[in-house]
Amino acid sequence: MTYIVNDKCIKCKLMDCVEVCPVDCFYEGENMLVIKPDECIDCGVCEPECPIDAIEPDTNDNTSDWVKHNTKYGALWPNITKKREEDVPQDQEKWRAVKNKLKYFSKTSGKGD
């Protein structure tokens, strides 16, 4: 089992999860984070830290595409190990309840640290 980040993170990118990850397996895109599945140790400490429930175990229904998404972008984007308040989108609250946000996904990488 591993954990994945789903489309709820798109345009929210709150980064609370990054601070608690003991193995630094989060990677940063322009408007979302992903977990590199090969690095995740399945500890689960990140899941309750996400206030928008964007992190879930890959054993949940309908997560196989998100495992692929996290694997692909985890290999392309820079690693992030610290929360940076200045990079949390200022309008993130208006995006929290939006459903099916994949159409807003940006393939561009984030800044990293």
C-alpha positions in Angstrom: 0.0 0.0 0.0 1.0 3.6 -0.6 -0.7 6.9 -0.2 -1.6 9.2 -3.2 -2.7 12.8 -3.6 -5.8 13.2 -5.7 -7.4 16.1 -7.6 -8.7 17.8 -4.4 -5.2 19.2 -4.0 -5.3 21.0 -7.3 -5.4 24.8 -6.8 -5.3 24.3 -3.0 -1.8 22.9 -2.4 -1.9 23.6 1.3 1.4 21.7 2.2 0.4 20.7 5.8 1.2 17.1 4.8 4.8 18.0 3.8 5.8 19.0 7.3 4.9 15.6 8.8 6.3 13.2 6.2 9.2 11.3 7.8 10.7 10.3 4.4 10.2 13.5 2.4 8.2 11.8 -0.4 6.2 14.8 -1.6 6.9 16.5 -4.9 5.7 19.9 -5.9 3.9 21.0 -9.0 2.7 24.5 -9.8 -0.8 23.9 -8.4 -0.7 20.6 -6.6 1.6 18.1 -4.7 2.1 14.4 -5.4 3.5 11.6 -3.4 6.2 9.4 -5.0 4.8 5.9 -4.3 8.2 4.2 -4.4 9.4 6.4 -1.5 6.2 6.4 0.6 6.6 4.1 3.6 2.8 3.8 4.2 3.0 5.4 7.6 -0.2 7.4 7.0 0.8 10.5 9.1 0.1 12.8 6.1 -3.5 11.7 5.5 -5.1 13.4 8.6 -3.0 16.5 8.1 -4.7 17.4 4.8 -7.7 19.6 5.7 -9.3 18.9 2.3 -8.9 15.1 2.3 -6.7 15.1 -0.8 -4.6 12.2 0.5 -5.8 8.7 0.5 -4.5 5.1 0.5 -4.1 3.5 -2.9 -6.3 0.7 -1.7 -9.4 2.9 -2.0 -11.7 2.5 -5.0 -10.8 4.5 -8.1 -7.2 5.4 -7.1 -5.3 3.5 -9.8 -5.2 6.5 -12.2 -4.0 8.6 -9.3 -1.2 6.2 -8.5 0.0 6.6 -12.1 -0.4 10.4 -11.9 1.6 10.5 -8.6 4.3 8.2 -10.0 4.7 10.2 -13.2 4.9 13.7 -11.6 6.9 12.4 -8.6 9.6 11.6 -11.1 9.4 15.0 -12.9 8.8 17.5 -10.2 11.2 18.8 -7.4 11.1 17.3 -3.9 9.5 19.5 -1.2 10.3 19.1 2.4 9.0 22.3 4.0 5.8 24.1 3.9 6.1 27.6 2.4 3.1 29.8 3.2 4.0 32.1 0.4 3.4 29.3 -2.1 -0.1 28.3 -0.8 -2.5 29.8 -3.4 -4.2 32.9 -2.0 -7.5 31.9 -3.5 -7.3 28.2 -2.3 -10.5 28.5 -0.1 -12.7 29.1 -3.1 -11.3 25.9 -4.7 -11.8 23.5 -1.7 -15.4 22.5 -2.6 -14.9 22.3 -6.4 -15.3 18.8 -7.8 -13.4 17.1 -10.6 -10.5 19.6 -10.7 -8.2 17.6 -13.0 -9.1 20.0 -15.9 -7.3 22.7 -13.9 -4.1 20.7 -13.4 -0.8 22.2 -14.4 2.0 19.9 -15.5 4.5 22.7 -14.6 6.8 22.0 -11.7 6.8 24.0 -8.5 9.8 25.8 -7.0 11.0 23.0 -4.8 13.2 23.9 -1.8 
